[in-house]
Amino acid sequence: MTSQQPAPMGVRDVLRIRDFRYLFGGQVVSDIGDGITLLLVLLVINDLTGSPAALALMAIAEAVPAFSVGLVAGVYVDRWDRRRIMLASDLLRAVIVLAFVFVQTSALLPLFYVLGFTQASIATFFRPARGAMLPHIVPAEGLPAANSLAQASQVIGNLVGAGTAGVLFGVFGSGFIGFAIDSATFVISFLLISRISRSAGRIERGTSPAKADGVRASVLEGLRIVRGSRVLLGIVMAVGVTMLGLGAVNVLFVPLIVNDLTISPTWMAGIDGAQTLGMIVAAGLVTTLARRLSPTTIITLGLLGIGVCIGLVSGITDIWQVLLILLAVGLFVTPLQAMVQTIVQTSTRDATRGRVVSVVQAAMSTASVVSMAIGGVLGSLIDIRGVFLVAGIVVVVAAGLSALMFRGISGRPAPDLAAKPEAA
């Protein structure tokens, strides 16, 4: 028996949904604030210590919660009202970010690490709650467009926020104003999310034992769900292997541009802008792609395209080549990430969706941290270009793994798993 799938919704269609507008609006302002704080923290630490080790320690403090606290957070996302989790997360982060202003000497630097770890830990509750609640707000056929908008918002917000942070730190010589702005964005996000229908945060319990079982048992159940689903296991394996390649790239990209190509650091804004432009353009094309290709095919092709692009970086000789390659990467990234999130949201029952989202995020973060460590070592043993070539090959392998795991699977929404959205 076959059933006709509803036509994918476009960006304008999902923006007509009242609750999604509030959710997306909160994300937009919050992403800009996150971009401000992300760079300001590094600028303040560098100003206080001038130590690369101190910067690396902050990066580790912010990365660890994703694969430690994150798995436990997913359990509570499947137990508590998801809307309330997001509201509480915004208020707590508003206070924590504002507390960053007290770190004005190197002696208080440990406070920075504690606050950074705490903020990142709270974020591990917010992100799965948002991902798990979205199918209650947007119908399954609108999830690709909604997720692509979220990806575009994140990269644009980080770009705008980073530019704002640089100006604020250059003018005032401290992070006070920037941290205050980020705190305010969390408050604005709180106010917007509070307008979302209360029913959107409620969980359809079904047969989930999340509340009856202990935390450990609930975490293990989330892992069993992923292991028992070929499409979910394929997602985790594909993104995990991908981040084993891309983590090293993220660490070594600046040294490649500045040290190897001897290109001025002022070009970094233009390079980020090229990838951002690609992601914005791709966000508008996701609906068209979703009509012609299955989600799993888009993921496989996206990984293949990114792998080839990263491999080509190893042979660049001029800035225009960097800009073109990063533009292409942006075109592949948005559809890839949108489809990964959509498959996770529509292939999991509502009562276990938070745990599955957390497992995927934990896999990505763990692989990324391992790759960053390996990349640092390889960067000193072989030339940086060689690392980029290896990273590209790793991502291409991830594409092959994706094709193998998804063989015969379209990844299109299963009607019995998708929650009914609230009325617009």
C-alpha positions as CSV (number, residue, x, y, z in Angstrom):
1,M,0.0,0.0,0.0
2,T,1.3,3.4,-0.9
3,S,0.3,6.9,0.3
4,Q,0.9,10.2,-1.4
5,Q,3.3,12.4,0.6
6,P,2.2,16.1,1.1
7,A,4.1,18.6,-1.0
8,P,7.0,20.1,1.0
9,M,6.2,23.5,2.4
10,G,8.4,26.5,1.5
11,V,10.0,29.1,3.8
12,R,7.1,31.5,3.4
13,D,4.6,28.8,4.3
14,V,6.3,27.9,7.6
15,L,6.7,31.6,8.5
16,R,2.9,31.9,8.3
17,I,2.6,29.6,11.3
18,R,2.2,31.8,14.4
19,D,4.1,29.7,16.9
20,F,7.0,29.1,14.5
21,R,7.4,32.9,14.0
22,Y,7.8,33.3,17.8
23,L,10.2,30.3,18.0
24,F,12.2,31.5,15.0
25,G,12.2,35.2,16.2
26,G,13.6,34.1,19.5
27,Q,16.4,32.1,17.8
28,V,17.4,35.0,15.6
29,V,18.0,37.4,18.4
30,S,19.6,34.7,20.5
31,D,22.0,33.6,17.7
32,I,23.2,37.2,17.4
33,G,23.9,37.4,21.1
34,D,25.7,34.0,21.0
35,G,27.9,35.3,18.2
36,I,28.8,38.3,20.3
37,T,29.7,36.3,23.4
38,L,31.5,33.6,21.4
39,L,34.1,36.0,20.1
40,L,34.1,38.3,23.2
41,V,35.1,35.5,25.5
42,L,38.1,34.7,23.3
43,L,39.1,38.4,23.0
44,V,38.9,38.9,26.8
45,I,40.9,35.8,27.6
46,N,43.5,36.7,25.0
47,D,43.7,40.3,26.4
48,L,44.1,39.0,30.0
49,T,46.6,36.2,29.3
50,G,47.8,36.1,25.7
51,S,47.9,32.4,26.2
52,P,46.8,29.9,23.4
53,A,46.5,27.3,26.2
54,A,44.0,29.5,28.0
55,L,41.9,29.9,24.9
56,A,42.0,26.1,24.2
57,L,40.9,25.4,27.8
58,M,37.8,27.6,27.3
59,A,37.0,25.8,24.1
60,I,37.2,22.5,25.9
61,A,35.1,23.8,28.8
62,E,32.3,24.7,26.4
63,A,32.6,21.5,24.3
64,V,32.6,18.9,27.1
65,P,28.9,19.4,28.2
66,A,27.6,18.3,24.8
67,F,28.8,14.7,25.2
68,S,28.6,14.5,29.0
69,V,25.7,16.5,30.3
70,G,23.9,16.3,26.9
71,L,22.9,12.7,27.2
72,V,21.4,13.2,30.6
73,A,19.7,16.4,29.4
74,G,17.9,14.4,26.7
75,V,16.3,12.3,29.4
76,Y,14.7,15.3,31.1
77,V,13.7,16.8,27.8
78,D,11.5,13.6,27.4
79,R,10.2,14.1,31.0
80,W,9.5,17.8,31.4
81,D,7.5,20.3,29.4
82,R,9.8,21.3,26.6
83,R,8.5,24.9,26.4
84,R,9.2,25.4,30.1
85,I,12.7,23.9,29.6
86,M,13.4,26.5,26.9
87,L,12.0,29.4,29.0
88,A,14.1,28.4,32.1
89,S,17.2,27.9,29.9
90,D,16.9,31.4,28.5
91,L,16.5,33.0,31.9
92,L,19.4,31.1,33.4
93,R,21.7,31.9,30.5
94,A,20.7,35.6,30.7
95,V,22.1,35.7,34.3
96,I,25.2,33.6,33.5
97,V,26.2,35.7,30.5
98,L,25.8,38.9,32.5
99,A,28.1,37.3,35.2
100,F,30.9,37.2,32.6
101,V,31.5,40.9,33.2
102,F,33.0,40.2,36.6
103,V,36.0,38.5,35.0
104,Q,38.4,41.5,34.7
105,T,41.7,40.0,35.9
106,S,43.6,36.9,35.1
107,A,43.1,35.8,38.7
108,L,39.4,35.5,38.0
109,L,39.9,33.5,34.8
110,P,38.7,30.2,36.4
111,L,35.3,31.8,36.9
112,F,35.2,32.2,33.1
113,Y,35.7,28.5,32.6
114,V,33.0,27.6,35.2
115,L,30.5,30.0,33.7
116,G,31.3,28.8,30.2
117,F,30.8,25.2,31.2
118,T,27.6,26.0,33.0
119,Q,26.2,28.0,30.1
120,A,27.1,25.2,27.6
121,S,25.5,22.7,29.9
122,I,22.2,24.6,30.0
123,A,22.3,24.8,26.2
124,T,22.3,21.0,26.0
125,F,18.8,21.2,27.5
126,F,17.6,24.0,25.2
127,R,18.7,22.6,21.8
128,P,17.0,19.1,22.2
129,A,13.9,20.7,23.7
130,R,13.7,23.0,20.6
131,G,14.3,20.1,18.2
132,A,11.8,17.9,19.9
133,M,9.1,20.6,20.1
134,L,9.4,21.8,16.5
135,P,7.2,18.9,15.1
136,H,4.4,20.1,17.4
137,I,4.5,23.5,15.7
138,V,5.4,22.7,12.1
139,P,3.9,19.8,10.1
140,A,6.2,17.2,8.8
141,E,6.2,18.5,5.3
142,G,7.4,21.9,6.6
143,L,10.3,20.6,8.8
144,P,13.0,20.8,6.0
145,A,12.2,24.5,5.4
146,A,12.0,25.3,9.1
147,N,15.3,23.5,9.9
148,S,17.0,25.3,7.0
149,L,15.8,28.6,8.3
150,A,17.3,27.7,11.7
151,Q,20.7,26.8,10.1
152,A,20.7,30.1,8.2
153,S,19.8,32.1,11.3
154,Q,22.6,30.5,13.3
155,V,25.4,31.2,10.8
156,I,24.1,34.8,10.1
157,G,23.7,35.4,13.8
158,N,27.2,34.3,14.5
159,L,28.6,36.4,11.7
160,V,26.7,39.5,12.8
161,G,27.5,38.9,16.4
162,A,31.2,38.4,15.8
163,G,31.4,41.6,13.8
164,T,29.5,43.4,16.6
165,A,31.8,41.9,19.3
166,G,34.9,43.1,17.4
167,V,33.6,46.7,17.2
168,L,32.5,46.8,20.9
169,F,35.8,45.4,22.2
170,G,37.8,47.7,20.0
171,V,35.8,50.8,21.1
172,F,35.4,50.0,24.8
173,G,38.3,47.7,25.5
174,S,36.2,45.3,27.5
175,G,33.3,42.8,27.1
176,F,30.8,44.6,29.4
177,I,28.5,46.1,26.7
178,G,28.7,42.9,24.6
179,F,27.8,40.6,27.5
180,A,25.0,42.9,28.5
181,I,23.6,42.8,24.9
182,D,23.8,38.9,24.9
183,S,22.0,38.8,28.2
184,A,19.2,41.0,26.8
185,T,18.9,38.7,23.7
186,F,18.1,35.8,26.0
187,V,15.4,37.9,27.7
188,I,13.9,38.8,24.4
189,S,14.0,35.1,23.4
190,F,12.2,34.2,26.6
191,L,9.5,36.7,25.9
192,L,8.9,35.4,22.4
193,I,8.9,31.8,23.4
194,S,6.5,32.5,26.2
195,R,4.0,33.5,23.4
196,I,4.1,29.9,22.0
197,S,1.0,27.8,22.7
198,R,1.4,25.9,26.0
199,S,0.3,22.7,24.3
200,A,3.3,22.7,22.0
201,G,5.6,21.8,24.9
202,R,3.6,18.8,26.1
203,I,4.9,15.3,25.4
204,E,2.9,12.5,24.0
205,R,3.9,9.9,26.4
206,G,2.8,6.8,24.5
207,T,4.6,3.8,25.9
208,S,7.7,5.6,27.0
209,P,9.1,4.6,30.4
210,A,11.2,7.8,30.6
211,K,9.5,9.0,33.7
212,A,9.3,5.6,35.5
213,D,12.8,4.4,34.8
214,G,16.0,5.9,36.3
215,V,18.2,8.4,34.4
216,R,20.7,5.7,33.4
217,A,18.0,3.4,32.1
218,S,16.5,6.2,30.1
219,V,19.8,7.2,28.6
220,L,20.4,3.5,27.6
221,E,17.0,3.4,26.1
222,G,17.8,6.4,23.9
223,L,21.0,4.6,22.7
224,R,19.0,1.4,22.0
225,I,16.5,3.3,20.0
226,V,19.3,4.7,17.8
227,R,21.0,1.3,17.5
228,G,17.7,-0.4,16.6
229,S,16.9,2.0,13.8
230,R,18.9,1.8,10.6
231,V,18.1,5.4,9.5
232,L,19.0,6.8,13.0
233,L,22.1,4.7,13.3
234,G,23.1,5.9,9.8
235,I,22.7,9.5,10.8
236,V,24.8,9.1,13.9
237,M,27.6,7.2,12.0
238,A,27.6,9.6,9.1
239,V,27.7,12.8,11.1
240,G,30.2,11.2,13.6
241,V,32.6,10.2,10.8
242,T,32.1,13.6,9.1
243,M,33.1,15.5,12.3
244,L,36.2,13.3,12.6
245,G,37.3,15.1,9.5
246,L,35.8,18.6,10.0
247,G,37.0,19.1,13.6
248,A,40.6,19.2,12.4
249,V,39.7,21.6,9.6
250,N,38.1,24.0,12.1
251,V,41.3,24.1,14.1
252,L,43.7,24.5,11.2
253,F,41.8,26.7,8.8
254,V,43.1,30.0,10.2
255,P,46.8,28.8,10.2
256,L,46.3,27.7,6.6
257,I,45.0,31.1,5.5
258,V,47.3,33.3,7.6
259,N,50.5,31.3,7.8
260,D,50.6,29.1,4.7
261,L,48.9,31.4,2.2
262,T,50.1,34.6,4.0
263,I,46.7,36.2,3.5
264,S,45.8,39.1,5.8
265,P,43.5,38.1,8.7
266,T,41.2,40.9,7.5
267,W,40.0,38.5,4.8
268,M,38.5,36.2,7.4
269,A,35.3,38.3,7.5
270,G,35.0,37.9,3.7
271,I,35.7,34.2,3.9
272,D,33.0,33.7,6.5
273,G,30.7,35.9,4.4
274,A,31.2,33.6,1.4
275,Q,30.1,30.5,3.3
276,T,27.2,32.5,4.8
277,L,26.0,33.6,1.4
278,G,26.1,30.0,0.2
279,M,24.0,28.9,3.2
280,I,21.5,31.7,2.7
281,V,21.0,30.8,-1.0
282,A,20.8,27.1,-0.1
283,A,18.1,27.8,2.5
284,G,15.9,29.1,-0.2
285,L,16.5,26.0,-2.3
286,V,15.8,23.3,0.3
287,T,12.1,23.1,-0.5
288,T,12.9,22.6,-4.2
289,L,15.5,19.9,-3.4
290,A,13.0,18.2,-1.0
291,R,10.5,17.9,-3.8
292,R,12.9,16.2,-6.2
293,L,15.2,14.2,-3.9
294,S,14.7,12.1,-0.8
295,P,16.2,13.4,2.5
296,T,18.7,10.5,2.7
297,T,19.9,11.3,-0.9
298,I,20.3,15.0,0.0
299,I,22.4,14.0,3.0
300,T,24.7,11.7,1.0
301,L,25.2,14.2,-1.8
302,G,25.8,16.9,0.7
303,L,28.5,14.9,2.5
304,L,30.1,14.1,-0.9
305,G,30.1,17.7,-1.9
306,I,31.6,18.9,1.4
307,G,34.3,16.2,1.3
308,V,35.4,17.2,-2.2
309,C,35.4,20.9,-1.3
310,I,37.6,20.2,1.8
311,G,39.9,18.1,-0.3
312,L,40.3,20.9,-2.8
313,V,41.3,23.3,-0.1
314,S,44.6,21.4,0.1
315,G,45.5,22.7,-3.3
316,I,44.5,26.4,-3.0
317,T,47.0,29.1,-4.0
318,D,44.9,32.3,-3.9
319,I,42.1,33.9,-1.9
320,W,39.6,33.8,-4.8
321,Q,39.8,30.0,-4.7
322,V,39.1,30.0,-0.9
323,L,36.0,32.2,-1.5
324,L,34.6,30.0,-4.2
325,I,35.2,26.8,-2.2
326,L,33.6,28.2,1.0
327,L,30.6,29.4,-1.1
328,A,30.2,25.9,-2.4
329,V,30.5,24.5,1.2
330,G,27.7,26.8,2.3
331,L,25.5,25.5,-0.5
332,F,26.0,21.9,0.7
333,V,25.8,22.5,4.4
334,T,22.4,24.0,4.9
335,P,20.4,21.2,3.0
336,L,22.5,18.5,4.7
337,Q,21.9,19.8,8.3
338,A,18.3,20.5,7.6
339,M,17.7,17.0,6.4
340,V,19.6,15.4,9.3
341,Q,17.4,17.3,11.8
342,T,14.3,16.5,9.9
343,I,15.0,12.8,9.8
344,V,15.7,12.7,13.5
345,Q,12.5,14.6,14.3
346,T,10.3,12.5,12.1
347,S,11.8,9.1,12.7
348,T,11.4,9.2,16.4
349,R,8.4,9.0,18.6
350,D,7.6,12.2,20.5
351,A,8.2,10.6,23.9
352,T,11.8,9.7,23.0
353,R,12.7,12.4,20.6
354,G,14.7,14.5,23.1
355,R,17.0,11.6,23.9
356,V,17.6,10.8,20.3
357,V,18.5,14.4,19.5
358,S,20.9,14.4,22.4
359,V,22.6,11.2,21.1
360,V,23.1,12.7,17.7
361,Q,24.6,15.9,19.2
362,A,26.8,14.0,21.6
363,A,28.2,11.9,18.7
364,M,29.0,15.0,16.7
365,S,30.6,16.8,19.6
366,T,32.7,13.8,20.7
367,A,34.0,13.2,17.2
368,S,34.7,16.9,16.8
369,V,36.8,17.1,20.0
370,V,38.7,14.0,19.0
371,S,39.3,15.4,15.6
372,M,40.6,18.7,16.9
373,A,43.1,16.9,19.1
374,I,44.2,14.7,16.3
375,G,44.4,17.7,13.9
376,G,46.7,19.5,16.2
377,V,49.1,16.6,16.3
378,L,48.9,15.9,12.6
379,G,49.4,19.6,11.8
380,S,52.8,19.4,13.4
381,L,53.8,16.0,11.9
382,I,52.7,16.7,8.3
383,D,51.9,19.9,6.5
384,I,48.5,21.5,7.1
385,R,47.5,20.9,3.5
386,G,47.9,17.2,4.0
387,V,45.6,17.3,6.9
388,F,42.9,19.0,4.7
389,L,43.3,16.3,2.1
390,V,42.9,13.6,4.7
391,A,39.9,15.4,6.2
392,G,38.3,15.6,2.8
393,I,38.8,11.9,2.3
394,V,37.3,11.2,5.7
395,V,34.1,13.2,4.8
396,V,33.9,11.4,1.4
397,V,34.1,8.1,3.4
398,A,31.2,9.4,5.5
399,A,29.2,10.0,2.3
400,G,29.9,6.4,1.2
401,L,28.8,5.1,4.7
402,S,25.7,7.2,4.4
403,A,24.8,5.7,1.0
404,L,25.3,2.2,2.4
405,M,23.3,2.7,5.6
406,F,20.5,4.5,3.8
407,R,20.2,2.1,0.9
408,G,16.5,1.6,0.3
409,I,15.5,4.2,2.8
410,S,14.1,7.6,1.7
411,G,14.0,9.2,5.1
412,R,10.6,10.8,4.4
413,P,8.4,11.4,7.4
414,A,6.5,8.5,8.9
415,P,2.9,9.7,9.6
416,D,2.5,7.7,12.7
417,L,5.6,9.3,14.3
418,A,5.0,12.9,13.5
419,A,3.1,15.0,16.1
420,K,0.2,17.1,14.9
421,P,1.2,20.8,14.9
422,E,-0.8,23.5,16.6
423,A,-3.1,25.6,14.4
424,A,-1.6,28.7,12.9
